[in-house]
Amino acid sequence: MVTLATPGRWLRHKTNGTIYGHNDILAKNPAVEEVSAEIAFPEKHIPASQVGRQSKLDLSTDEDVVEAAKPKKSKAGKAAISADASKGLPK
């Protein structure tokens, strides 16, 4: 016979923190304790007063901002890379 979990009640294993749905067989185990839903699933119970952090990057999709953020390609950079790559080679 399969014992189904009781809705709204949760058990947490004391040593590894695994969350289980409440059932009578698991509740008798001394290694588990009954916890509230706020403790079992803290990501679902975030207080309204908690504010997220502002991004340090400009995440707008305005075309001018995107174009300004693209790296500029220069011919001097390519010449310096080819000079470094050919160092020590016979001429």
N, C-alpha and C positions, 0 to 999 in steps of 0.2 A: 504494500500500500504506500502510495506517495503522499507525504505530508506537505501541503502547500503552506507558503508563508502567510502570516497575518498581515494584511495591508496596513501601512502606517506605523508599523513597529519594526525596529532594526536591531540587530545584534552585531557587535564588533569583537573580533578576536583580540585578546589583551596583548599578545606578544607581537603579532605581525600587522594588526590593524585592518584585516580583511573584513568587509561589511557583508553581512548575510541578512536575508529576510527572516523575520522572527518565526520560529516554529518551536513547539514544546520540547522536542528531542534536543535541539541545539541549545535551548535556553537552560537545560539541566547541566550542560557542560560547564565546569568551573573556569575554563579558559576563555569564556565569552561573557560579555556584559551587555545589557540593553542600553542603547543610546537613542537620543532624539534624532529626528530627521536633520536638524541644523548641524549636529555633530557628524552625522553619517555623510551628508552631502553639503558641505559648506559653500560650494560653487553655486548652488541653487538658492542660497539664502544670503546674498550679498546685501548689506545695508544700503539704503538709498543715499545715506550721507557720504558713502565712499565715492570719491571722484577719481577717474582715470587720469593718467599723466598725459601732458601735451607732447606731441611728437616734435623732435628737434629738426626733422626734415620737413620741407615744404611738400606736402602730398597733394597739392592741387593739380588739376589736369589742364590748366590754362596753357595754351600752345606757346606763349612767350616764355613762361617759366620753364617749360620742358626744353625749349631750344637753348635757353641760357644755361641750363644744367648739363647739356651734352659736352663732352670733352672736345676741345679744339685740336684738330690735326695740324701739325706743322711740318714743313719740309726739313727744317733744321733738326728736328728730333729724329727723323728717318736717317739723315746723313750721319748723325752722331752714333746711332745704333749700328749702321753699316761700318763705320770706322772702328768701333769697338769689336765688332764681329770679325773684322779682317786683321786685327792686331796679331803680330807674330807670324803671319803667313808670308812666304816668299813672294816677291814682286815679279 
